[in-house]
Amino acid sequence: MALLRALIRTARMARNSPRLTSGLPGDDEVLLDAPDDRLGPALVDAGRGEYGTTAKLLATTREAAEWENRDRYTMRLAAFARCRGEWLDAWQGDSPHDPDALLVKAELAVRRWWDSPARAELLRQVGPLITAAAEGDPHDPVPWRIALDHARGTNAGHTEFERLWGEAVRRSPHHYGCHVAALKYLSAAWYGSHHECFDFAERAAQDALPGSLVQALPVRAAFAFLTEGGGAVVRRERLDAAADLAIAVSAAYGPSDPWPAEVRNLLTYVLIRLERWTDALEQLRLIGPYATSFPWDRVSDDPLSQFLELRDGVRLEVASRMPVHPRSEHGGRAPSGDH
């Protein structure tokens, strides 16, 4: 019987798998962490050791209160500066009090020491940089997202966390990055629990603006539970509800849109763990060429290869569950096409 089941499964894969590639870009078309049209030129400029485009981009986000874009661009630019930081050094030398340069400098400092065995001690020395970034523009919530990450890394207690969270939401009540930072602090892997993490995520999702990525926060709580384990058990119904809410958020954006790409990649991971193969395949179609390092870098040192491998696996799982002989719309077996 086991051999028969294996043969049937192989037959289903062989017949159905090729047509399930529809809507999926080829492996060589998939890009990891592809920048959008605004960030791309800034990274090219930085690669030449120049900062003019970056300075203009971040100034625009600050002046227009584009806090979500500002946060994303800051993180990407700081990650780039870890490898090639000449442009940031030049920027700081020419404009030491520029609020945008101060913001990237603070983010870079936190990233630089995060993986150190002496993380807490080293990060405490970074505090003045975050304060300087916050003072650069009192309306900017992004320094407070950095402060929340900093609090997690320095073992700050809940009282300090609540103070920082209050400063963050006072500036932008629905800021996605600040909510993600708070969720990490409240996770079971850090200073909370799975239930505390879910409670926070679900309340935030209920209060979120229509179409906001904050509505997908519960799927991050689901990811934390599925990857960290331990602690209290979370009901399957709660995990499915988190996935369903994130699916609805994803549906509000167009296919191959880089803006929700990370949420879609995260959602796909959760759907795979929940063995919701058809839903996962649909998200892969919506992702298009926009693979993101997170969450695949949590399970592999080669996130792009991991994404492509799991994409093939999802396609085969869906194919294996389809009938060998698809039925026609009249209920009979589909014609073979031979005459």
VOBA-1610 file (N, C-alpha, C; in pm, whole numbers, padded with zeros to 5 digits, always signed):
BEGIN
Met+00083-00121+00000Met+00000+00000+00000Met+00086+00126+00000Ala+00195+00122+00077Ala+00283+00239+00082Ala+00342+00267-00056Leu+00381+00161-00126Leu+00437+00179-00259Leu+00332+00234-00354Leu+00208+00186-00344Leu+00101+00233-00430Leu+00076+00382-00406Arg+00073+00422-00280Arg+00053+00564-00250Arg+00165+00650-00306Ala+00289+00599-00296Ala+00403+00672-00350Ala+00393+00686-00501Leu+00347+00579-00569Leu+00333+00583-00715Leu+00225+00682-00756Ile+00113+00682-00684Ile+00005+00776-00714Ile+00052+00919-00694Arg+00127+00941-00584Arg+00178+01074-00554Arg+00272+01122-00666Thr+00359+01031-00712Thr+00452+01067-00819Thr+00377+01099-00947Ala+00273+01021-00976Ala+00195+01046-01098Ala+00126+01181-01092Arg+00072+01215-00977Arg+00006+01344-00962Arg+00105+01458-00979Met+00223+01444-00919Met+00324+01547-00934Met+00364+01566-01079Ala+00388+01453-01147Ala+00434+01459-01286Ala+00330+01525-01375Arg+00202+01499-01349Arg+00098+01553-01435Arg+00064+01698-01404Asn+00056+01731-01275Asn+00004+01862-01237Asn+00110+01968-01210Ser+00231+01926-01174Ser+00331+02023-01134Ser+00365+02126-01242Pro+00384+02086-01369Pro+00421+02187-01470Pro+00321+02300-01483Arg+00191+02271-01476Arg+00095+02379-01495Arg+00080+02467-01372Leu+00136+02422-01258Leu+00131+02504-01138Leu+00242+02609-01136Thr+00327+02608-01237Thr+00427+02714-01247Thr+00369+02844-01300Ser+00245+02840-01346Ser+00181+02960-01400Ser+00177+03070-01294Gly+00224+03188-01334Gly+00225+03301-01241Gly+00347+03310-01154Leu+00437+03212-01163Leu+00559+03214-01085Leu+00677+03252-01175Pro+00755+03353-01139Pro+00871+03389-01220Pro+00976+03279-01213Gly+01060+03272-01315Gly+01168+03175-01315Gly+01266+03201-01202Asp+01341+03100-01165Asp+01437+03114-01055Asp+01533+03229-01078Asp+01578+03247-01203Asp+01675+03352-01231Asp+01613+03492-01231Glu+01482+03501-01221Glu+01415+03630-01215Glu+01388+03676-01072Val+01403+03584-00976Val+01373+03617-00837Val+01491+03692-00776Leu+01463+03804-00711Leu+01565+03889-00650Leu+01549+03888-00499Leu+01660+03894-00428Leu+01656+03897-00282Leu+01669+04041-00234Asp+01569+04085-00158Asp+01570+04219-00098Asp+01591+04329-00204Ala+01521+04315-00315Ala+01536+04415-00422Ala+01488+04551-00373Pro+01566+04657-00392Pro+01523+04791-00349Pro+01415+04846-00441Asp+01335+04938-00390Asp+01236+05001-00476Asp+01303+05109-00562Asp+01223+05177-00642Asp+01278+05272-00738Asp+01341+05394-00673Arg+01307+05420-00548Arg+01364+05535-00478Arg+01493+05497-00405Leu+01494+05381-00345Leu+01612+05339-00269Leu+01725+05294-00361Gly+01692+05233-00474Gly+01794+05181-00564Gly+01901+05284-00601Pro+01862+05402-00651Pro+01963+05502-00686Pro+02048+05547-00567Ala+01987+05550-00447Ala+02064+05589-00329Ala+02172+05486-00298Leu+02140+05358-00314Leu+02239+05253-00289Leu+02350+05256-00394Val+02312+05284-00518Val+02413+05296-00623Val+02508+05412-00592Asp+02450+05523-00551Asp+02529+05641-00514Asp+02622+05608-00397Ala+02569+05541-00296Ala+02650+05503-00180Ala+02762+05408-00220Gly+02733+05320-00316Gly+02836+05229-00364Gly+02955+05301-00425Arg+02933+05422-00471Arg+03042+05505-00526Arg+03109+05589-00416Gly+03061+05573-00294Gly+03117+05651-00185Gly+03054+05788-00170Glu+02942+05812-00237Glu+02877+05942-00235Glu+02745+05933-00156Tyr+02704+06043-00098Tyr+02585+06040-00012Tyr+02474+06134-00055Gly+02493+06206-00163Gly+02396+06308-00202Gly+02256+06255-00224Thr+02244+06145-00297Thr+02111+06089-00325Thr+02045+06038-00197Thr+02126+05976-00112Thr+02074+05925+00015Thr+02024+06039+00103Ala+02102+06144+00113Ala+02063+06258+00195Ala+01932+06319+00146Lys+01918+06330+00016Lys+01795+06387-00041Lys+01677+06294-00014Leu+01698+06164-00030Leu+01590+06067-00009Leu+01539+06072+00135Leu+01629+06066+00232Leu+01586+06065+00371Leu+01529+06199+00414Ala+01581+06307+00360Ala+01524+06438+00391Ala+01380+06447+00341Thr+01356+06391+00223Thr+01220+06391+00168Thr+01125+06313+00256Thr+01168+06197+00304Thr+01080+06116+00390Thr+01051+06188+00522Arg+01149+06260+00571Arg+01129+06333+00697Arg+01035+06451+00677Glu+01058+06529+00573Glu+00977+06647+00550Glu+00833+06613+00514Ala+00812+06498+00448Ala+00678+06456+00409Ala+00615+06361+00511Ala+00685+06338+00623Ala+00636+06247+00728Ala+00605+06109+00672Glu+00688+06061+00582Glu+00675+05925+00528Glu+00750+05830+00622Trp+00694+05807+00739Trp+00767+05738+00843Trp+00793+05592+00811Glu+00700+05526+00742Glu+00723+05385+00709Glu+00837+05371+00609Asn+00835+05456+00504Asn+00945+05453+00409Asn+01077+05490+00476Arg+01071+05590+00560Arg+01193+05636+00628Arg+01255+05523+00710Asp+01170+05448+00778Asp+01219+05338+00861Asp+01284+05229+00773Arg+01216+05190+00668Arg+01269+05086+00580Arg+01399+05130+00515Tyr+01403+05250+00466Tyr+01524+05298+00399Tyr+01640+05307+00498Thr+01612+05352+00619Thr+01717+05362+00720Thr+01778+05225+00749Met+01695+05124+00762Met+01746+04990+00791Met+01830+04937+00676Arg+01783+04958+00553Arg+01858+04909+00438Arg+01990+04984+00422Leu+01988+05113+00444Leu+02110+05192+00430Leu+02211+05159+00539Ala+02163+05134+00660Ala+02254+05096+00768Ala+02316+04959+00741Ala+02236+04867+00687Ala+02289+04735+00652Ala+02397+04748+00545Phe+02375+04837+00448Phe+02474+04860+00343Phe+02601+04922+00402Ala+02583+05014+00498Ala+02697+05083+00557Ala+02785+04989+00639Arg+02733+04878+00685Arg+02816+04783+00758Arg+02927+04727+00670Cys+02899+04714+00542Cys+02999+04662+00448Cys+03076+04774+00379Arg+03005+04880+00345Arg+03066+04991+00273Arg+03017+05122+00333Gly+03094+05176+00425Gly+03048+05292+00501Gly+03117+05422+00469Glu+03196+05426+00359Glu+03269+05549+00329Glu+03175+05666+00308Trp+03062+05641+00242Trp+02965+05747+00214Trp+02907+05804+00342Leu+02882+05717+00441Leu+02826+05764+00568Leu+02931+05844+00645Asp+03056+05798+00642Asp+03163+05873+00708Asp+03176+06013+00648Ala+03169+06019+00515Ala+03179+06149+00448Ala+03061+06239+00483Trp+02944+06182+00489Trp+02823+06257+00522Trp+02832+06314+00663Gln+02873+06230+00757Gln+02886+06275+00896Gln+02993+06381+00910Gly+03103+06366+00831Gly+03209+06466+00837Gly+03164+06601+00786Asp+03083+06601+00680Asp+03036+06726+00622Asp+02918+06786+00698Ser+02833+06700+00755Ser+02711+06749+00823Ser+02690+06670+00952Pro+02770+06698+01054Pro+02765+06616+01176Pro+02633+06624+01252His+02551+06726+01226His+02425+06740+01298His+02303+06713+01208Asp+02327+06660+01091Asp+02217+06629+01000Asp+02129+06521+01064Pro+01999+06545+01083Pro+01914+06445+01150Pro+01904+06312+01075Asp+01919+06316+00944Asp+01910+06193+00866Asp+02038+06109+00880Ala+02152+06176+00877Ala+02278+06106+00900Ala+02284+06049+01041Leu+02235+06126+01139Leu+02232+06078+01277Leu+02145+05953+01291Leu+02035+05950+01215Leu+01944+05835+01223Leu+02012+05708+01170Val+02076+05720+01054Val+02145+05603+00998Val+02260+05560+01090Lys+02330+05656+01147Lys+02440+05626+01237Lys+02392+05547+01360Ala+02278+05587+01416Ala+02224+05516+01532Ala+02182+05375+01497Glu+02114+05359+01384Glu+02073+05225+01340Glu+02195+05137+01315Leu+02295+05192+01251Leu+02417+05116+01224Leu+02485+05072+01352Ala+02490+05159+01451Ala+02557+05126+01577Ala+02488+05009+01647Val+02354+05009+01646Val+02281+04898+01708Val+02307+04769+01633Arg+02303+04774+01502Arg+02328+04654+01422Arg+02471+04601+01442Arg+02564+04692+01452Arg+02705+04652+01460Arg+02734+04568+01583Trp+02668+04599+01695Trp+02698+04529+01820Trp+02596+04422+01856Trp+02493+04404+01771Trp+02384+04316+01812Trp+02429+04172+01833Asp+02518+04121+01750Asp+02559+03980+01760Asp+02682+03959+01847Ser+02728+04062+01915Ser+02846+04048+02000Ser+02811+03975+02130Pro+02902+03892+02180Pro+02879+03828+02311Pro+02861+03932+02422Ala+02919+04050+02403Ala+02905+04158+02502Ala+02800+04257+02457Arg+02693+04209+02392Arg+02593+04296+02332Arg+02536+04401+02428Ala+02489+04358+02543Ala+02423+04452+02634Ala+02517+04565+02675Glu+02639+04529+02709Glu+02735+04630+02752Glu+02770+04726+02638Leu+02793+04673+02520Leu+02831+04757+02407Leu+02715+04845+02361Leu+02594+04789+02364Leu+02478+04867+02320Leu+02448+04982+02415Arg+02479+04965+02541Arg+02454+05076+02635Arg+02535+05200+02596Gln+02648+05180+02532Gln+02730+05292+02488Gln+02669+05364+02367Val+02572+05298+02303Val+02507+05353+02184Val+02395+05450+02221Gly+02352+05448+02346Gly+02238+05529+02388Gly+02245+05675+02345Pro+02359+05743+02362Pro+02367+05884+02322Pro+02344+05906+02172Leu+02381+05809+02090Leu+02358+05823+01946Leu+02207+05821+01915Ile+02134+05736+01985Ile+01989+05727+01964Ile+01923+05855+02014Thr+01970+05905+02127Thr+01917+06031+02180Thr+01940+06145+02081Ala+02059+06149+02021Ala+02089+06254+01923Ala+01998+06242+01801Ala+01972+06119+01756Ala+01882+06099+01642Ala+01741+06143+01676Ala+01695+06114+01797Ala+01560+06155+01838Ala+01548+06306+01848Glu+01653+06371+01892Glu+01652+06517+01904Glu+01664+06584+01768Gly+01714+06511+01667Gly+01729+06568+01534Gly+01597+06610+01473Asp+01492+06531+01500Asp+01356+06569+01458Asp+01260+06514+01563Pro+01209+06597+01651Pro+01122+06551+01760Pro+00995+06481+01713His+00957+06497+01586His+00835+06436+01536His+00858+06295+01478Asp+00982+06258+01461Asp+01017+06134+01392Asp+01002+06014+01486Pro+00919+05913+01450Pro+00907+05795+01535Pro+01019+05694+01515Val+01095+05705+01406Val+01195+05602+01374Val+01304+05590+01481Pro+01356+05701+01537Pro+01453+05683+01646Pro+01395+05605+01765Trp+01265+05613+01783Trp+01204+05541+01894Trp+01186+05393+01862Arg+01175+05360+01733Arg+01182+05218+01695Arg+01320+05163+01725Ile+01423+05243+01692Ile+01560+05202+01723Ile+01577+05189+01875Ala+01517+05281+01950Ala+01525+05277+02096Ala+01460+05151+02152Leu+01349+05107+02091Leu+01283+04984+02136Leu+01371+04863+02108Asp+01435+04859+01993Asp+01529+04751+01965Asp+01646+04756+02064His+01693+04876+02090His+01804+04897+02184His+01765+04848+02324Ala+01642+04875+02365Ala+01596+04831+02496Ala+01597+04679+02506Arg+01556+04614+02399Arg+01557+04466+02397Arg+01699+04414+02411Gly+01793+04477+02340Gly+01930+04430+02343Gly+02006+04462+02470Thr+01959+04560+02546Thr+02027+04598+02671Thr+01957+04544+02795Asn+01862+04454+02775Asn+01790+04391+02886Asn+01712+04491+02969Ala+01657+04592+02903Ala+01578+04692+02974Ala+01449+04629+03028Gly+01406+04675+03144Gly+01286+04621+03205Gly+01159+04673+03141His+01045+04619+03186His+00916+04655+03126His+00880+04803+03148Thr+00924+04860+03259Thr+00893+05000+03284Thr+00958+05089+03178Glu+01084+05062+03148Glu+01153+05139+03045Glu+01092+05111+02908Phe+01057+04985+02883Phe+00992+04952+02756Phe+00863+05031+02740Glu+00781+05037+02842Glu+00655+05109+02834Glu+00678+05258+02809Arg+00782+05314+02868Arg+00813+05455+02846Arg+00848+05480+02700Leu+00934+05396+02645Leu+00976+05412+02505Leu+00859+05389+02410Trp+00777+05290+02442Trp+00660+05262+02359Trp+00566+05383+02358Gly+00549+05444+02472Gly+00465+05563+02479Gly+00519+05676+02392Glu+00650+05696+02392Glu+00711+05799+02308Glu+00690+05767+02160Ala+00701+05640+02125Ala+00686+05599+01985Ala+00544+05624+01934Val+00444+05574+02007Val+00306+05586+01959Val+00255+05729+01968Arg+00316+05811+02054Arg+00278+05952+02060Arg+00312+06021+01928Arg+00416+05975+01863Arg+00458+06036+01737Arg+00388+05974+01616Ser+00359+05844+01625Ser+00292+05777+01514Ser+00221+05653+01569Pro+00092+05664+01600Pro+00021+05557+01669Pro+00015+05426+01593His+00029+05432+01461His+00013+05311+01380His+00141+05273+01305His+00253+05318+01355His+00379+05292+01285His+00413+05142+01290Tyr+00428+05083+01173Tyr+00450+04939+01164Tyr+00581+04897+01229Gly+00690+04968+01199Gly+00820+04930+01253Gly+00823+04932+01405Cys+00762+05032+01466Cys+00757+05038+01612Cys+00676+04922+01669His+00568+04886+01602His+00489+04773+01649His+00568+04642+01639Val+00644+04625+01533Val+00725+04504+01519Val+00831+04499+01629Ala+00895+04613+01657Ala+00996+04618+01762Ala+00935+04583+01898Ala+00816+04635+01925Ala+00749+04605+02052Ala+00711+04458+02059Leu+00664+04403+01948Leu+00625+04263+01946Leu+00744+04172+01977Lys+00860+04207+01923Lys+00980+04127+01952Lys+01014+04131+02100Tyr+01004+04250+02160Tyr+01033+04263+02303Tyr+00939+04174+02385Leu+00813+04166+02343Leu+00711+04092+02419Leu+00707+03944+02386Ser+00793+03899+02294Ser+00790+03758+02254Ser+00849+03669+02364Ala+00818+03541+02355Ala+00867+03445+02455Ala+01019+03433+02452Ala+01080+03461+02338Ala+01226+03451+02326Ala+01297+03564+02400Trp+01222+03671+02436Trp+01284+03784+02501Trp+01222+03808+02638Tyr+01127+03898+02651Tyr+01081+03937+02785Tyr+00931+03920+02806Gly+00867+03841+02721Gly+00724+03820+02734Gly+00690+03672+02723Ser+00578+03644+02660Ser+00531+03507+02641Ser+00456+03500+02509His+00428+03378+02465His+00354+03364+02340His+00216+03429+02350His+00149+03411+02462His+00015+03470+02476His+00022+03621+02484Glu+00122+03675+02553Glu+00138+03820+02561Glu+00166+03876+02422Cys+00247+03805+02347Cys+00281+03846+02211Cys+00156+03848+02122Phe+00077+03740+02128Phe-00046+03734+02048Phe-00147+03839+02091Asp-00162+03859+02221Asp-00258+03959+02269Asp-00224+04097+02216Phe-00096+04132+02223Phe-00052+04262+02173Phe-00077+04274+02023Ala-00041+04169+01948Ala-00054+04173+01802Ala-00200+04183+01761Glu-00287+04109+01828Glu-00428+04110+01790Glu-00495+04243+01824Arg-00459+04302+01937Arg-00515+04434+01971Arg-00468+04538+01870Ala-00341+04533+01835Ala-00287+04630+01738Ala-00355+04615+01602Ala-00378+04490+01561Ala-00443+04465+01432Ala-00585+04520+01430Gln-00656+04506+01542Gln-00793+04556+01550Gln-00798+04709+01542Asp-00695+04774+01595Asp-00693+04920+01598Asp-00627+04981+01474Ala-00572+04897+01387Ala-00494+04947+01273Ala-00582+05015+01169Leu-00519+05101+01093Leu-00588+05166+00982Leu-00613+05066+00870Pro-00719+05085+00789Pro-00747+04994+00678Pro-00627+04984+00583Gly-00591+04861+00548Gly-00481+04839+00456Gly-00343+04846+00518Ser-00336+04881+00647Ser-00206+04892+00713Ser-00145+04754+00735Leu-00013+04747+00722Leu+00057+04621+00749Leu+00049+04581+00896Val+00014+04676+00983Val-00004+04642+01125Val-00113+04537+01141Gln-00208+04531+01047Gln-00313+04429+01053Gln-00256+04288+01040Ala-00136+04278+00985Ala-00073+04146+00969Ala+00017+04111+01087Leu+00016+04193+01192Leu+00104+04168+01306Leu+00082+04031+01370Pro-00043+03980+01380Pro-00060+03848+01441Pro+00017+03737+01369Val+00041+03752+01238Val+00115+03645+01171Val+00261+03646+01216Arg+00310+03762+01260Arg+00445+03766+01320Arg+00446+03694+01454Ala+00338+03708+01529Ala+00328+03635+01655Ala+00322+03485+01627Ala+00251+03446+01522Ala+00246+03305+01484Ala+00384+03255+01444Phe+00458+03335+01370Phe+00593+03298+01331Phe+00680+03277+01455Ala+00671+03369+01550Ala+00750+03357+01672Ala+00719+03226+01744Phe+00592+03193+01754Phe+00554+03068+01820Phe+00607+02947+01745Leu+00592+02947+01614Leu+00632+02831+01534Leu+00784+02811+01530Thr+00859+02918+01543Thr+01004+02906+01535Thr+01071+02895+01671Glu+01010+02955+01773Glu+01073+02954+01905Glu+01028+02837+01990Gly+00898+02799+01977Gly+00847+02687+02055Gly+00855+02715+02204Gly+00831+02613+02282Gly+00839+02627+02426Gly+00726+02711+02482Gly+00715+02713+02613Gly+00612+02794+02676Gly+00474+02738+02654Ala+00375+02824+02669Ala+00236+02783+02657Ala+00202+02744+02514Val+00107+02655+02501Val+00060+02611+02369Val-00038+02713+02314Val-00023+02742+02186Val-00116+02832+02117Val-00208+02747+02031Arg-00337+02768+02043Arg-00434+02687+01968Arg-00415+02703+01818Arg-00441+02594+01746Arg-00431+02599+01600Arg-00526+02704+01543Glu-00644+02721+01604Glu-00740+02818+01554Glu-00683+02960+01557Arg-00603+02989+01658Arg-00544+03123+01669Arg-00437+03144+01561Leu-00362+03039+01531Leu-00262+03046+01425Leu-00328+03064+01289Asp-00435+02988+01265Asp-00506+03001+01137Asp-00570+03139+01122Ala-00624+03192+01232Ala-00685+03325+01226Ala-00580+03431+01193Ala-00461+03417+01249Ala-00353+03510+01217Ala-00317+03503+01069Ala-00309+03380+01017Ala-00278+03362+00875Ala-00389+03419+00786Asp-00514+03396+00825Asp-00627+03446+00744Asp-00627+03598+00739Leu-00596+03662+00851Leu-00593+03808+00855Leu-00481+03861+00765Ala-00366+03796+00769Ala-00254+03838+00684Ala-00285+03815+00536Ile-00359+03710+00505Ile-00400+03686+00366Ile-00488+03801+00318Ala-00579+03847+00405Ala-00666+03959+00368Ala-00584+04087+00346Val-00483+04109+00430Val-00396+04225+00412Val-00321+04215+00280Ser-00267+04098+00252Ser-00193+04076+00127Ser-00281+04103+00006Ala-00407+04064+00015Ala-00499+04080-00098Ala-00528+04227-00128Ala-00500+04316-00033Ala-00525+04458-00055Ala-00418+04523-00143Tyr-00311+04449-00169Tyr-00202+04501-00251Tyr-00196+04422-00382Gly-00140+04485-00485Gly-00130+04421-00614Gly-00022+04314-00617Pro-00029+04224-00716Pro+00076+04123-00731Pro+00211+04187-00757Ser+00316+04121-00710Ser+00454+04167-00732Ser+00476+04310-00686Asp+00411+04346-00575Asp+00430+04477-00514Asp+00541+04464-00410Pro+00649+04545-00420Pro+00758+04530-00324Pro+00723+04574-00182Trp+00620+04660-00168Trp+00587+04713-00035Trp+00548+04603+00064Pro+00454+04512+00032Pro+00417+04408+00128Pro+00501+04281+00114Ala+00614+04286+00043Ala+00689+04164+00011Ala+00732+04089+00137Glu+00784+04161+00237Glu+00831+04090+00356Glu+00715+04023+00430Val+00602+04092+00440Val+00485+04032+00504Val+00440+03908+00427Arg+00441+03915+00295Arg+00401+03799+00215Arg+00498+03683+00230Asn+00628+03712+00237Asn+00726+03605+00259Asn+00705+03542+00397Leu+00683+03626+00496Leu+00658+03576+00631Leu+00531+03492+00636Leu+00426+03542+00573Leu+00300+03469+00568Leu+00318+03334+00500Thr+00395+03331+00392Thr+00419+03205+00322Thr+00486+03104+00413Tyr+00584+03149+00490Tyr+00650+03059+00585Tyr+00548+02999+00682Val+00463+03084+00739Val+00364+03037+00836Val+00267+02939+00769Leu+00222+02970+00649Leu+00130+02881+00578Leu+00195+02746+00550Ile+00323+02744+00518Ile+00394+02618+00496Ile+00397+02537+00625Arg+00429+02603+00736Arg+00433+02531+00865Arg+00295+02479+00904Leu+00191+02549+00861Leu+00054+02504+00889Leu+00003+02405+00784Glu+00087+02376+00684Glu+00054+02283+00575Glu-00069+02329+00496Arg-00080+02459+00480Arg-00186+02517+00396Arg-00125+02546+00259Trp-00107+02439+00183Trp-00025+02445+00063Trp-00085+02533-00046Thr-00214+02525-00069Thr-00276+02604-00175Thr-00267+02753-00142Asp-00292+02789-00016Asp-00279+02929+00024Asp-00134+02976+00009Ala-00039+02888+00042Ala+00102+02925+00030Ala+00139+02949-00116Leu+00088+02865-00205Leu+00118+02882-00347Leu+00063+03014-00398Glu-00055+03052-00353Glu-00113+03180-00395Glu-00026+03297-00349Gln+00026+03289-00227Gln+00113+03396-00180Gln+00243+03401-00260Leu+00294+03286-00299Leu+00415+03284-00380Leu+00391+03351-00515Arg+00272+03335-00569Arg+00238+03404-00694Arg+00232+03555-00671Leu+00176+03596-00558Leu+00167+03739-00527Leu+00305+03798-00498Ile+00393+03721-00437Ile+00529+03767-00411Ile+00602+03797-00541Gly+00581+03713-00641Gly+00648+03732-00769Gly+00799+03723-00752Pro+00873+03823-00797Pro+01020+03817-00789Pro+01078+03871-00660Tyr+00992+03912-00565Tyr+01041+03985-00448Tyr+01058+03894-00325Ala+01161+03812-00328Ala+01197+03735-00209Ala+01267+03827-00110Thr+01247+03801+00019Thr+01312+03882+00122Thr+01395+03791+00213Ser+01503+03845+00266Ser+01589+03764+00354Ser+01510+03709+00472Phe+01433+03796+00537Phe+01347+03750+00646Phe+01217+03699+00586Pro+01171+03579+00622Pro+01216+03495+00734Pro+01313+03383+00696Trp+01349+03373+00569Trp+01426+03257+00525Trp+01565+03252+00585Asp+01620+03369+00624Asp+01752+03367+00687Asp+01748+03312+00829Arg+01627+03290+00881Arg+01616+03228+01014Arg+01633+03076+01007Val+01622+03020+00887Val+01631+02875+00872Val+01742+02833+00776Ser+01813+02928+00717Ser+01918+02894+00620Ser+02018+03008+00609Asp+02143+02973+00583Asp+02244+03074+00557Asp+02236+03127+00414Asp+02153+03063+00332Asp+02133+03105+00194Asp+01983+03126+00173Pro+01931+03244+00215Pro+01785+03264+00213Pro+01725+03256+00074Leu+01794+03300-00030Leu+01737+03294-00164Leu+01720+03150-00209Ser+01822+03067-00188Ser+01811+02926-00224Ser+01701+02858-00144Gln+01689+02895-00016Gln+01584+02837+00067Gln+01447+02875+00015Phe+01430+03000-00024Phe+01303+03045-00080Phe+01268+02966-00206Leu+01363+02952-00297Leu+01338+02883-00422Leu+01310+02735-00399Glu+01382+02675-00306Glu+01361+02534-00276Glu+01222+02511-00217Leu+01182+02597-00123Leu+01050+02581-00063Leu+00940+02615-00163Arg+00967+02706-00254Arg+00869+02737-00358Arg+00843+02613-00443Asp+00947+02542-00481Asp+00930+02417-00556Asp+00855+02314-00472Gly+00890+02308-00343Gly+00824+02211-00256Gly+00676+02237-00242Val+00637+02364-00229Val+00495+02399-00219Val+00422+02360-00347Arg+00484+02389-00459Arg+00422+02356-00588Arg+00400+02203-00599Leu+00497+02125-00556Leu+00483+01980-00563Leu+00379+01928-00464Glu+00372+01991-00346Glu+00270+01949-00249Glu+00130+01973-00303Val+00108+02088-00366Val-00022+02117-00425Val-00051+02019-00537Ala+00050+01992-00620Ala+00031+01900-00732Ala-00004+01760-00683Ser+00057+01717-00575Ser+00034+01582-00525Ser-00106+01562-00472Arg-00175+01671-00443Arg-00311+01662-00389Arg-00418+01681-00496Met-00375+01701-00619Met-00470+01717-00728Met-00497+01582-00793Pro-00618+01561-00848Pro-00648+01433-00912Pro-00560+01411-01034Val-00529+01282-01061Val-00447+01248-01177Val-00521+01284-01305His-00654+01260-01307His-00735+01288-01425His-00835+01398-01390Pro-00805+01525-01420Pro-00898+01634-01389Pro-01033+01613-01453Arg-01138+01646-01382Arg-01274+01631-01433Arg-01312+01747-01523Ser-01395+01719-01619Ser-01445+01827-01705Ser-01553+01902-01631Glu-01596+02013-01685Glu-01697+02095-01619Glu-01832+02025-01615His-01848+01915-01696His-01974+01841-01695His-01968+01722-01601Gly-01856+01708-01528Gly-01848+01602-01430Gly-01779+01478-01482Gly-01750+01472-01607Gly-01682+01355-01660Gly-01534+01379-01669Arg-01462+01277-01719Arg-01318+01289-01732Arg-01286+01386-01845Ala-01186+01469-01823Ala-01148+01566-01926Ala-01099+01495-02050Pro-01131+01544-02170Pro-01088+01480-02293Pro-00938+01477-02303Ser-00887+01373-02368Ser-00743+01357-02380Ser-00682+01447-02483Gly-00762+01492-02582Gly-00710+01576-02686Gly-00671+01496-02810Asp-00673+01361-02800Asp-00644+01276-02916Asp-00770+01257-03001His-00754+01251-03133His-00869+01232-03223His-00845+01115-03314
//
